[in-house]
Amino acid sequence: MIYIFRKEMKKWHTVLWLVFVSLAVSGISFIFFRPAGRHELSVAKVNGEKVYIDEYTRALSDLQDRLNALRPYARMYGMSDEAFLASILGPNRPEEIALDGCIKDKLLDKIKKTCSVQIDEELFKAELIKTLPHLMDESGNINMDAYHQYLQKLSMTASEYEEQREEDLKRDVINRFIYNTAYVPRFVAKEMFEQEHSLKSFKILELPFDYFLKEAHKHDVSEKELELFYLKNKEAYRVDEKRKAKYWFITPEDYANKIEVDDQTIQNFYEKNKGTLYRIAPKIKVRHILLKIADKSKQASTDIYIRAQQIAKEAQANPKKFADLVKKYSDAPDAKNGGETAFFGRQSFDPEFERVAFRLQKEGQVSDIVKTKEGYEIIQLVGRQAASEKPLDLVREDIIKAIKTRKTQSALRSDMERLMYSLREDKNALEKFAKEFNLTGGETDWLSEEDTKESDLQSLISQKLFGQKKQTAGYFAYESKYVVYQQSGVEKSSIPLLNQIRSQVEEDYYFDLAKEIAKKKIKESRELLLDKKSSLEQLAHQYGRAVSVTNKIAKTEKLPGFEKTGNLSDAAFVLTDPMQVLHYGHDQNHYLVQLQESGTDSKKSFDQEMEKIIKQEKFKNNTMQLAAFIASLHRNAKIEIDEKLLEGYKKPEKD
């Protein structure tokens, strides 16, 4: 093959020939006596064709480069790298995917050779350049220095790289050929059309589970049968471990009432926080002229803007007459009083209006035109109130409350930690503490892990008792109080004796027996219908039931009277012949269904829909076609994998 970049690389040929000649003399003996090099080691054989270690490590390196490029998306979606990559790779490891890719290439190579696939040179050049966009210079040509460095990183020569890309392109031709061979015959499309647009009515025999349960109860269960059933299902009757706890409420206000805050502490808190917590933001008072844009057309807006420019010039030339200009020109409701506002702070008016207004420095200063949601405005500064702090007397109570809250939390946590520590030596320490401080509380019911799913008090205590650490004592915030608790009892997990749960075991025995009877009866009934030895009506009579006959419905509709039976409508539409019998189960109830009558919706014709159906079905089938073809090659191939060698080359070597 003529390599694309041969001309550019001629300048290296003279040097290379000198190197080759010198190496040839010293290398002849080595050729005969050297061990197998890395390039000749194979990790697998596919129908006798070797998968060389270099091919495998290159595939693994390419895969890991693609995965590394995806890692930033993990942070975008708030996921860990591992979780994000697991969602892409599934249960497979990168090493397995890379090896599977190499094996697939070898399988396709056999087809490629059989078909004698050839690639047009001009097409190959264009496709090769597409694979190297990062090496293109501003003029659209390959940067040869960058290309040479890229090949060095891959440990490949130009000819090796181009040969590899040519083989990849040939495999892609085979892939696309197989992908597009999916065929949807006209008769299949017609069947799909009829299934999609047909109207069908059905005969349905409903057999409720209660019928089979009554049949089961006709059997008198013996003691031995019941005992065998109990032993077989013993674990199902296991009772989960249960725990209960005593708890008491601690109100932070009780602590706060005991805390005294002196004047010096209040003064210190105020001095420290007055610039943030108690700061009064600056305010301004302005006059403004508003010219509304009633007509949203571009010409009308331009006319208003030109008029606003003229008024702005007049106002800036005569600031003292601004109030008169407001009354003369402004469209705002406050025009009668000279357009004057009260003192206001940020976030009171349109953001753009405020931005310009707060930038005015001197009283009487007039702004340029301002575009707001209302229209065009001109602003004059009337007065300014500087930022200040609220006086201490005004915020004294707020400061006392803040200090008490902070000290309360600290004192409460400190007491709780000391209490938890004292429980290590005295199990009654918590009850003594509750009695000393006259705390109110109570005791939970018996709790299990099932009780941890809600957010009420007992569930929160259950979460502590059955959590990972299984804390037998502790405290936590609940609403406006603190709750301190201590485990007061434990019932270990156990399996009750048969005589303790006899009624439950009997109920379960008959339930299982009813399922067996239903399975047997349904099977017999279907066989009778399929063998034409009975009709659905005759079976209904035997069961003491009636057959329901539905109206004609479309596939998208629910069967009238059977709307709460899951997907019975979808399942029934599979029926295409009155002799077919569908058995459908839902919530332990059983349904035997036969097609009563079918027809086609006359609003649409097959000829109108045929192309669309074939196109949609072919799109779905193409991917399946390729996957099935590769799977068939796998089944018929002899694949040998060198696990030991592969283990040593799980990760590609770094440069």
C-alpha positions as CSV (number, residue, x, y, z in Angstrom):
1,M,0.0,0.0,0.0
2,I,1.1,3.6,-0.7
3,Y,1.1,5.3,2.7
4,I,-0.4,8.7,2.9
5,F,2.4,10.5,4.7
6,R,5.3,8.8,2.8
7,K,6.4,12.0,1.0
8,E,6.7,13.9,4.3
9,M,8.8,11.2,5.9
10,K,11.3,10.8,3.0
11,K,13.7,13.1,4.8
12,W,14.2,10.3,7.4
13,H,14.8,7.4,4.9
14,T,18.5,8.0,4.3
15,V,19.2,8.0,8.0
16,L,17.0,4.9,8.5
17,W,18.8,2.9,5.9
18,L,22.2,3.5,7.6
19,V,20.7,2.3,10.9
20,F,19.1,-0.8,9.3
21,V,22.4,-1.8,7.6
22,S,24.3,-1.5,10.9
23,L,21.7,-3.4,12.8
24,A,21.4,-6.2,10.2
25,V,25.0,-7.4,10.7
26,S,24.6,-7.6,14.5
27,G,21.1,-8.9,14.5
28,I,21.3,-12.0,12.3
29,S,22.4,-14.4,15.1
30,F,19.9,-12.8,17.4
31,I,17.0,-13.7,15.0
32,F,17.8,-17.4,15.4
33,F,18.5,-17.5,19.1
34,R,16.2,-14.8,20.7
35,P,13.2,-15.8,22.9
36,A,9.7,-14.9,21.7
37,G,9.3,-11.1,21.9
38,R,6.4,-9.3,23.4
39,H,5.0,-8.6,19.9
40,E,4.7,-12.3,19.2
41,L,3.0,-13.3,22.5
42,S,-0.7,-14.2,22.1
43,V,-3.4,-14.0,24.8
44,A,-5.9,-15.9,22.8
45,K,-6.5,-17.9,19.6
46,V,-9.7,-17.6,17.5
47,N,-10.0,-20.5,15.0
48,G,-6.2,-20.7,15.1
49,E,-5.6,-16.9,14.5
50,K,-3.6,-15.3,17.3
51,V,-4.7,-12.3,19.3
52,Y,-1.3,-10.8,20.1
53,I,-0.6,-9.1,23.4
54,D,0.0,-5.8,21.6
55,E,-3.4,-5.9,20.0
56,Y,-5.0,-6.6,23.4
57,T,-3.1,-3.9,25.3
58,R,-3.8,-1.4,22.5
59,A,-7.6,-2.2,22.7
60,L,-7.5,-1.9,26.5
61,S,-5.7,1.4,26.3
62,D,-8.2,2.8,23.8
63,L,-11.1,1.7,26.0
64,Q,-9.6,3.3,29.1
65,D,-8.9,6.6,27.2
66,R,-12.6,6.7,26.3
67,L,-13.6,5.9,29.8
68,N,-11.3,8.6,31.2
69,A,-13.0,11.1,28.8
70,L,-16.3,10.2,30.4
71,R,-15.2,10.6,34.0
72,P,-16.1,14.4,34.1
73,Y,-19.7,13.5,33.5
74,A,-19.8,11.5,36.8
75,R,-19.2,14.8,38.7
76,M,-21.8,16.5,36.5
77,Y,-24.4,14.0,37.7
78,G,-23.2,13.9,41.3
79,M,-22.0,10.3,41.1
80,S,-18.7,8.6,42.1
81,D,-16.4,7.6,39.2
82,E,-16.9,4.0,40.0
83,A,-20.7,4.2,40.1
84,F,-20.8,6.1,36.8
85,L,-18.5,3.7,35.0
86,A,-20.4,0.7,36.4
87,S,-23.6,2.1,34.8
88,I,-21.7,2.2,31.5
89,L,-19.8,-1.1,31.7
90,G,-22.4,-3.1,33.6
91,P,-21.0,-6.3,35.2
92,N,-18.1,-6.5,32.8
93,R,-14.5,-5.3,33.6
94,P,-12.6,-3.2,31.0
95,E,-10.2,-6.1,30.5
96,E,-13.0,-8.4,29.5
97,I,-14.5,-5.9,27.1
98,A,-11.2,-5.2,25.5
99,L,-10.5,-9.0,25.0
100,D,-14.1,-9.5,23.6
101,G,-13.4,-6.7,21.2
102,C,-10.2,-8.4,20.0
103,I,-12.0,-11.7,19.6
104,K,-14.8,-10.1,17.6
105,D,-12.2,-8.5,15.3
106,K,-10.7,-11.9,14.6
107,L,-14.1,-13.4,13.9
108,L,-14.9,-10.6,11.4
109,D,-11.5,-11.0,9.8
110,K,-12.5,-14.4,8.6
111,I,-15.6,-13.0,6.9
112,K,-13.5,-10.1,5.6
113,K,-11.1,-12.5,3.9
114,T,-13.9,-14.6,2.5
115,C,-15.5,-11.5,1.0
116,S,-12.2,-10.1,-0.3
117,V,-13.1,-6.6,1.0
118,Q,-11.1,-3.8,-0.7
119,I,-11.0,-0.1,0.3
120,D,-10.7,2.7,-2.2
121,E,-7.5,4.7,-1.6
122,E,-9.2,8.1,-1.7
123,L,-11.9,6.9,0.7
124,F,-9.3,5.5,3.0
125,K,-7.3,8.8,3.0
126,A,-10.5,10.7,4.0
127,E,-11.4,8.2,6.7
128,L,-7.9,8.1,8.1
129,I,-7.7,11.9,8.4
130,K,-11.1,11.8,10.3
131,T,-9.4,9.7,13.0
132,L,-6.7,12.3,13.6
133,P,-8.6,15.6,14.1
134,H,-6.3,16.5,17.1
135,L,-3.3,16.5,14.7
136,M,-4.6,18.9,12.1
137,D,-3.0,22.3,11.7
138,E,-4.8,25.6,10.9
139,S,-4.6,24.9,7.1
140,G,-6.3,21.5,7.5
141,N,-3.2,19.5,6.9
142,I,-1.6,16.9,9.2
143,N,1.1,18.3,11.5
144,M,3.9,15.8,10.8
145,D,5.8,16.4,14.1
146,A,2.6,15.9,16.1
147,Y,1.8,12.8,14.0
148,H,5.3,11.4,14.6
149,Q,4.9,12.0,18.4
150,Y,1.5,10.3,18.3
151,L,2.9,7.2,16.6
152,Q,5.7,7.2,19.2
153,K,3.2,7.2,22.0
154,L,1.4,4.2,20.3
155,S,4.8,2.4,19.8
156,M,3.8,2.0,16.1
157,T,5.3,3.0,12.7
158,A,3.3,5.0,10.2
159,S,2.8,1.8,8.0
160,E,1.6,-0.2,11.1
161,Y,-0.8,2.5,12.1
162,E,-2.3,2.9,8.6
163,E,-2.5,-0.9,8.1
164,Q,-4.4,-1.2,11.4
165,R,-6.8,1.6,10.4
166,E,-7.4,0.0,7.0
167,E,-8.3,-3.3,8.7
168,D,-10.6,-1.4,11.1
169,L,-12.3,0.2,8.1
170,K,-12.8,-3.2,6.4
171,R,-14.4,-4.6,9.5
172,D,-16.6,-1.6,9.6
173,V,-17.8,-2.3,6.1
174,I,-18.6,-5.9,7.1
175,N,-20.5,-4.6,10.2
176,R,-22.5,-2.1,8.2
177,F,-23.3,-4.8,5.6
178,I,-24.6,-7.2,8.2
179,Y,-26.4,-4.4,10.1
180,N,-28.4,-3.5,7.0
181,T,-29.3,-7.0,5.9
182,A,-32.4,-7.2,8.2
183,Y,-35.4,-7.8,6.0
184,V,-39.1,-7.3,6.9
185,P,-41.3,-9.3,4.4
186,R,-44.6,-7.7,3.3
187,F,-46.6,-10.5,5.0
188,V,-44.9,-9.8,8.3
189,A,-45.6,-6.1,8.0
190,K,-49.3,-6.9,7.2
191,E,-49.6,-9.1,10.3
192,M,-48.2,-6.3,12.4
193,F,-50.6,-3.8,10.8
194,E,-53.6,-6.0,11.5
195,Q,-52.4,-6.6,15.0
196,E,-52.0,-2.9,15.6
197,H,-55.2,-1.7,13.9
198,S,-57.5,-4.7,14.5
199,L,-60.7,-4.6,16.6
200,K,-61.3,-7.7,18.7
201,S,-63.9,-9.1,21.1
202,F,-63.1,-11.9,23.5
203,K,-64.8,-14.6,25.6
204,I,-63.4,-14.7,29.1
205,L,-63.9,-17.2,31.9
206,E,-62.7,-15.7,35.2
207,L,-61.7,-18.3,37.9
208,P,-61.2,-16.4,41.2
209,F,-58.7,-17.9,43.7
210,D,-61.5,-18.2,46.3
211,Y,-63.0,-21.1,44.2
212,F,-59.8,-23.1,44.5
213,L,-59.4,-22.2,48.1
214,K,-62.8,-23.6,48.9
215,E,-61.8,-26.8,47.0
216,A,-58.7,-27.0,49.1
217,H,-60.7,-26.7,52.3
218,K,-62.6,-29.8,51.4
219,H,-59.5,-31.8,52.2
220,D,-59.1,-32.5,55.9
221,V,-55.4,-31.9,56.7
222,S,-53.9,-34.5,59.0
223,E,-51.5,-33.7,61.9
224,K,-48.6,-35.3,60.0
225,E,-49.3,-33.3,56.9
226,L,-49.5,-30.1,58.9
227,E,-46.2,-30.9,60.7
228,L,-44.4,-31.7,57.5
229,F,-45.6,-28.4,56.0
230,Y,-44.5,-26.5,59.1
231,L,-41.0,-28.1,59.0
232,K,-40.6,-27.4,55.3
233,N,-41.6,-23.7,55.7
234,K,-40.3,-23.2,59.2
235,E,-38.1,-20.2,58.4
236,A,-41.1,-18.3,57.0
237,Y,-42.5,-18.1,60.5
238,R,-39.5,-16.6,62.1
239,V,-40.3,-13.6,64.3
240,D,-37.9,-10.7,63.9
241,E,-36.0,-9.4,66.9
242,K,-37.9,-6.8,68.9
243,R,-36.8,-4.0,71.2
244,K,-38.4,-1.3,73.2
245,A,-37.0,1.7,74.9
246,K,-37.8,4.3,77.6
247,Y,-37.5,7.9,76.5
248,W,-37.7,11.4,78.1
249,F,-38.1,14.9,76.7
250,I,-35.6,17.7,77.4
251,T,-36.8,21.3,76.5
252,P,-34.1,23.8,75.7
253,E,-36.1,26.5,77.3
254,D,-35.5,24.9,80.7
255,Y,-31.8,25.4,80.2
256,A,-32.2,28.9,78.7
257,N,-34.1,30.1,81.8
258,K,-31.1,29.2,84.0
259,I,-28.6,31.2,81.9
260,E,-27.8,34.8,82.9
261,V,-26.4,37.2,80.3
262,D,-24.6,40.2,81.7
263,D,-24.3,43.7,80.0
264,Q,-20.7,43.3,79.1
265,T,-21.5,40.0,77.1
266,I,-24.3,41.8,75.4
267,Q,-22.1,44.8,74.5
268,N,-19.3,42.5,73.2
269,F,-21.8,40.5,71.0
270,Y,-23.2,43.7,69.6
271,E,-19.8,45.2,68.7
272,K,-18.8,42.0,67.0
273,N,-22.0,41.6,64.9
274,K,-23.4,45.1,64.4
275,G,-21.8,45.4,61.0
276,T,-23.5,42.2,59.7
277,L,-26.5,41.2,61.8
278,Y,-27.8,44.7,62.7
279,R,-26.7,46.7,59.7
280,I,-29.2,49.0,58.0
281,A,-28.5,49.2,54.3
282,P,-28.1,52.6,52.6
283,K,-31.3,54.1,51.0
284,I,-32.0,56.7,48.4
285,K,-34.9,58.9,47.3
286,V,-35.3,59.8,43.6
287,R,-37.5,61.5,41.1
288,H,-38.1,59.8,37.8
289,I,-39.7,60.4,34.4
290,L,-41.2,57.3,32.7
291,L,-42.0,57.1,29.0
292,K,-44.0,53.9,28.5
293,I,-43.7,51.9,25.2
294,A,-47.4,51.2,24.4
295,D,-46.7,49.9,20.9
296,K,-44.1,47.1,20.9
297,S,-43.0,47.7,17.3
298,K,-39.4,48.6,16.5
299,Q,-40.3,52.0,15.0
300,A,-42.4,53.0,18.0
301,S,-39.6,52.0,20.4
302,T,-37.2,54.1,18.4
303,D,-39.5,57.1,18.4
304,I,-39.9,56.9,22.2
305,Y,-36.1,56.6,22.6
306,I,-35.4,59.7,20.6
307,R,-38.0,61.6,22.6
308,A,-36.4,60.3,25.9
309,Q,-33.0,61.6,24.7
310,Q,-34.4,65.1,24.1
311,I,-36.1,65.1,27.6
312,A,-32.8,63.8,29.2
313,K,-30.8,66.6,27.7
314,E,-33.4,69.2,28.9
315,A,-33.4,67.7,32.4
316,Q,-29.6,67.5,32.6
317,A,-29.4,71.2,31.5
318,N,-32.0,72.3,34.0
319,P,-31.9,69.9,37.1
320,K,-33.9,72.3,39.2
321,K,-36.9,72.1,36.8
322,F,-36.9,68.2,36.9
323,A,-40.2,68.1,38.9
324,D,-41.8,70.3,36.3
325,L,-40.6,68.0,33.5
326,V,-42.0,65.0,35.3
327,K,-45.4,66.5,35.4
328,K,-45.1,67.5,31.7
329,Y,-43.8,64.3,30.2
330,S,-44.0,61.3,32.7
331,D,-46.4,58.4,32.1
332,A,-46.0,57.1,35.7
333,P,-48.8,57.3,38.3
334,D,-46.7,59.5,40.6
335,A,-46.2,62.2,37.9
336,K,-48.6,64.5,39.8
337,N,-46.3,64.8,42.8
338,G,-43.2,65.3,40.7
339,G,-42.3,61.6,40.4
340,E,-40.7,61.5,43.8
341,T,-40.3,58.1,45.6
342,A,-40.0,57.4,49.3
343,F,-36.5,56.3,50.6
344,F,-35.9,52.8,49.3
345,G,-33.2,50.1,49.5
346,R,-32.1,47.4,47.1
347,Q,-34.7,45.0,45.6
348,S,-37.5,47.5,45.7
349,F,-37.7,48.5,42.0
350,D,-36.5,47.2,38.6
351,P,-32.9,46.0,39.0
352,E,-31.7,48.2,36.1
353,F,-33.5,51.2,37.6
354,E,-31.8,50.6,41.0
355,R,-28.4,50.0,39.4
356,V,-28.4,53.4,37.8
357,A,-30.1,55.2,40.7
358,F,-27.6,54.0,43.4
359,R,-24.7,55.2,41.2
360,L,-25.9,58.8,41.3
361,Q,-23.6,60.6,43.7
362,K,-24.8,64.2,44.2
363,E,-28.2,65.4,45.0
364,G,-29.9,66.8,41.9
365,Q,-27.7,64.7,39.6
366,V,-29.7,63.4,36.5
367,S,-29.0,60.1,34.9
368,D,-28.9,59.1,31.2
369,I,-31.8,57.1,29.8
370,V,-32.5,53.8,31.6
371,K,-34.3,50.9,29.8
372,T,-36.6,49.1,32.3
373,K,-39.5,46.7,31.9
374,E,-41.9,49.7,32.0
375,G,-40.1,51.7,29.2
376,Y,-37.5,54.4,29.1
377,E,-36.8,56.3,32.4
378,I,-34.7,59.3,33.5
379,I,-33.7,59.5,37.2
380,Q,-32.7,62.4,39.5
381,L,-31.2,61.8,42.9
382,V,-33.2,63.7,45.7
383,G,-31.5,62.4,48.8
384,R,-29.3,59.6,50.3
385,Q,-29.3,57.9,53.7
386,A,-25.9,56.3,54.5
387,A,-25.6,52.8,55.9
388,S,-26.0,52.5,59.7
389,E,-26.4,50.1,62.5
390,K,-29.5,49.5,64.6
391,P,-29.0,50.9,68.1
392,L,-28.1,48.5,70.9
393,D,-31.3,49.2,72.9
394,L,-33.4,48.2,69.9
395,V,-31.7,44.8,69.4
396,R,-30.9,44.0,73.1
397,E,-33.6,41.3,73.4
398,D,-32.6,39.6,70.1
399,I,-28.9,39.5,71.4
400,I,-30.0,38.0,74.7
401,K,-32.0,35.3,72.9
402,A,-29.1,34.5,70.5
403,I,-26.6,34.2,73.3
404,K,-28.9,32.0,75.4
405,T,-29.6,29.8,72.4
406,R,-25.9,29.3,71.8
407,K,-25.1,28.6,75.4
408,T,-28.2,26.4,75.8
409,Q,-27.1,24.1,72.9
410,S,-23.6,23.9,74.3
411,A,-24.7,23.2,77.9
412,L,-27.3,20.6,76.7
413,R,-24.8,18.7,74.5
414,S,-22.3,18.8,77.3
415,D,-24.7,17.3,79.8
416,M,-25.9,14.7,77.3
417,E,-22.3,13.6,76.5
418,R,-21.5,13.3,80.3
419,L,-24.7,11.3,80.7
420,M,-23.8,8.9,77.9
421,Y,-20.4,8.4,79.5
422,S,-21.8,7.8,82.9
423,L,-24.1,5.0,81.5
424,R,-21.0,2.9,80.9
425,E,-20.6,2.5,84.7
426,D,-24.2,2.9,85.9
427,K,-27.0,1.5,83.8
428,N,-29.5,3.5,85.9
429,A,-27.8,6.9,85.3
430,L,-30.4,8.0,82.8
431,E,-33.4,7.2,85.0
432,K,-31.7,9.0,87.9
433,F,-31.1,12.0,85.6
434,A,-34.7,12.1,84.5
435,K,-35.9,11.9,88.1
436,E,-33.5,14.6,89.2
437,F,-34.7,17.1,86.5
438,N,-38.3,15.9,86.6
439,L,-38.4,15.0,82.9
440,T,-41.5,13.7,81.2
441,G,-41.5,10.8,78.8
442,G,-42.8,7.3,78.2
443,E,-41.9,3.9,76.8
444,T,-42.2,2.6,73.2
445,D,-44.1,-0.4,72.0
446,W,-42.1,-3.5,71.0
447,L,-40.3,-2.3,67.8
448,S,-38.7,-4.2,64.9
449,E,-36.7,-3.2,61.9
450,E,-39.9,-2.7,60.0
451,D,-40.7,0.2,62.2
452,T,-37.7,2.3,61.1
453,K,-39.3,3.6,57.8
454,E,-41.5,6.5,59.2
455,S,-40.5,9.8,60.8
456,D,-42.6,9.7,64.0
457,L,-40.9,9.5,67.4
458,Q,-41.1,5.7,67.8
459,S,-39.7,5.2,64.3
460,L,-36.8,7.5,65.0
461,I,-36.0,5.6,68.2
462,S,-36.3,2.3,66.3
463,Q,-33.8,3.7,63.8
464,K,-31.3,4.2,66.6
465,L,-31.9,0.8,68.2
466,F,-31.6,-1.1,64.9
467,G,-29.1,1.1,63.0
468,Q,-25.6,-0.1,62.0
469,K,-24.3,0.8,65.5
470,K,-27.4,-0.5,67.3
471,Q,-27.2,2.3,70.0
472,T,-28.9,1.1,73.2
473,A,-28.9,4.7,74.6
474,G,-28.5,8.1,73.1
475,Y,-30.2,11.4,72.3
476,F,-31.4,13.3,69.3
477,A,-33.3,16.5,68.4
478,Y,-37.0,16.1,67.8
479,E,-39.2,19.0,66.8
480,S,-38.4,21.7,69.3
481,K,-37.1,19.4,72.0
482,Y,-34.4,16.9,72.6
483,V,-35.2,13.2,73.2
484,V,-33.0,11.0,75.4
485,Y,-33.6,7.3,75.3
486,Q,-32.4,4.0,76.7
487,Q,-33.2,0.4,75.6
488,S,-35.5,-1.2,78.2
489,G,-36.1,-4.7,76.7
490,V,-35.1,-7.2,74.0
491,E,-36.9,-10.2,72.5
492,K,-34.5,-12.2,70.4
493,S,-35.5,-13.5,66.9
494,S,-37.2,-16.9,67.2
495,I,-39.4,-19.4,65.4
496,P,-42.7,-20.1,67.3
497,L,-43.7,-23.7,67.9
498,L,-46.4,-25.3,65.7
499,N,-49.0,-25.3,68.5
500,Q,-48.4,-21.5,68.9
501,I,-49.2,-20.6,65.3
502,R,-51.4,-23.6,64.3
503,S,-54.1,-21.4,62.7
504,Q,-51.6,-19.4,60.6
505,V,-49.9,-22.6,59.4
506,E,-53.2,-24.2,58.5
507,E,-54.2,-21.1,56.5
508,D,-50.9,-21.2,54.7
509,Y,-51.2,-24.9,54.0
510,Y,-54.6,-24.5,52.4
511,F,-53.3,-21.5,50.4
512,D,-50.5,-23.5,48.9
513,L,-52.8,-26.4,48.3
514,A,-55.3,-24.1,46.5
515,K,-52.4,-22.9,44.2
516,E,-51.6,-26.6,43.3
517,I,-55.3,-27.3,42.6
518,A,-55.6,-24.2,40.5
519,K,-52.5,-25.2,38.5
520,K,-53.8,-28.7,37.8
521,K,-57.4,-27.6,37.0
522,I,-56.3,-24.8,34.6
523,K,-54.0,-27.2,32.8
524,E,-56.8,-29.8,32.4
525,S,-59.2,-27.1,31.2
526,R,-56.8,-25.7,28.6
527,E,-56.2,-29.2,27.2
528,L,-60.0,-29.8,26.9
529,L,-60.4,-26.6,25.0
530,L,-57.5,-27.1,22.7
531,D,-58.6,-30.7,22.0
532,K,-62.1,-29.5,21.3
533,K,-63.5,-31.8,24.0
534,S,-65.2,-29.0,25.8
535,S,-66.2,-25.3,25.2
536,L,-65.6,-22.3,27.4
537,E,-69.3,-22.3,28.2
538,Q,-69.3,-25.9,29.3
539,L,-66.3,-25.3,31.5
540,A,-67.9,-22.3,33.0
541,H,-71.0,-24.4,33.9
542,Q,-68.7,-27.0,35.7
543,Y,-67.0,-24.3,37.7
544,G,-70.4,-22.6,38.5
545,R,-69.3,-19.4,36.7
546,A,-70.4,-17.4,33.6
547,V,-68.5,-16.5,30.5
548,S,-68.1,-12.8,29.8
549,V,-68.2,-11.7,26.2
550,T,-66.7,-8.3,25.5
551,N,-67.4,-5.7,22.8
552,K,-64.9,-5.1,20.1
553,I,-62.0,-3.0,21.3
554,A,-58.7,-1.6,19.8
555,K,-55.3,-2.7,21.1
556,T,-54.9,0.5,23.0
557,E,-58.1,0.1,25.0
558,K,-58.8,-1.8,28.2
559,L,-61.2,-4.7,28.3
560,P,-64.5,-3.4,29.7
561,G,-65.1,-5.0,33.1
562,F,-61.5,-6.1,33.4
563,E,-59.7,-2.8,33.8
564,K,-58.1,-3.9,37.1
565,T,-56.6,-7.1,35.8
566,G,-53.1,-5.8,34.9
567,N,-52.2,-6.4,31.3
568,L,-55.0,-8.7,30.4
569,S,-56.0,-6.5,27.4
570,D,-52.4,-6.7,25.9
571,A,-52.1,-10.4,26.5
572,A,-55.5,-11.1,24.9
573,F,-54.6,-9.2,21.7
574,V,-52.0,-11.8,21.0
575,L,-54.8,-14.2,20.1
576,T,-55.4,-14.5,16.3
577,D,-57.5,-17.6,16.1
578,P,-60.8,-18.6,17.9
579,M,-59.3,-22.0,18.7
580,Q,-56.4,-20.6,20.7
581,V,-56.6,-20.4,24.5
582,L,-54.9,-17.9,26.6
583,H,-54.3,-18.5,30.3
584,Y,-53.6,-15.3,32.3
585,G,-53.0,-14.9,36.0
586,H,-53.4,-11.7,38.1
587,D,-53.5,-11.4,41.9
588,Q,-53.9,-15.2,42.3
589,N,-57.0,-15.1,40.1
590,H,-57.0,-17.0,36.7
591,Y,-58.5,-16.1,33.3
592,L,-59.1,-18.4,30.3
593,V,-59.5,-16.2,27.2
594,Q,-60.6,-17.1,23.6
595,L,-61.0,-14.8,20.6
596,Q,-64.7,-14.2,19.8
597,E,-64.5,-12.0,16.7
598,S,-61.9,-9.8,14.9
599,G,-61.9,-7.1,12.3
600,T,-59.8,-4.2,11.1
601,D,-60.2,-0.5,11.7
602,S,-61.3,0.8,8.3
603,K,-59.9,4.3,8.9
604,K,-56.4,3.3,7.8
605,S,-55.3,1.0,5.0
606,F,-52.3,-1.3,5.0
607,D,-50.9,0.3,1.8
608,Q,-50.8,3.7,3.5
609,E,-49.0,2.4,6.6
610,M,-46.7,-0.3,5.0
611,E,-43.6,1.8,4.4
612,K,-43.7,3.3,7.9
613,I,-44.1,-0.2,9.6
614,I,-41.3,-1.7,7.6
615,K,-39.0,1.2,8.3
616,Q,-39.7,1.1,12.1
617,E,-39.3,-2.7,12.3
618,K,-36.2,-2.7,10.2
619,F,-34.6,-0.1,12.5
620,K,-35.3,-2.3,15.5
621,N,-34.1,-5.5,13.7
622,N,-30.8,-4.1,12.4
623,T,-29.1,-4.0,15.8
624,M,-30.4,-7.5,16.7
625,Q,-29.3,-8.8,13.3
626,L,-25.7,-7.7,13.9
627,A,-25.7,-9.0,17.5
628,A,-27.2,-12.4,16.4
629,F,-24.6,-12.7,13.6
630,I,-21.7,-12.1,16.0
631,A,-23.2,-14.5,18.5
632,S,-23.4,-17.2,15.8
633,L,-19.7,-16.7,14.9
634,H,-18.9,-17.1,18.6
635,R,-20.9,-20.4,18.8
636,N,-19.1,-21.9,15.9
637,A,-15.6,-20.7,16.7
638,K,-12.8,-22.4,18.5
639,I,-11.6,-19.8,21.1
640,E,-8.7,-20.5,23.4
641,I,-7.6,-17.9,26.0
642,D,-4.3,-17.9,27.8
643,E,-5.5,-16.9,31.3
644,K,-2.1,-16.8,32.9
645,L,-0.6,-14.6,30.3
646,L,-3.7,-12.4,30.3
647,E,-3.4,-11.9,34.1
648,G,0.0,-10.4,33.7
649,Y,-1.2,-7.9,31.1
650,K,-4.4,-6.6,32.6
651,K,-3.3,-3.0,32.4
652,P,-1.6,-1.4,29.4
653,E,2.0,-0.2,30.0
654,K,2.4,3.5,30.6
655,D,4.8,5.6,28.5
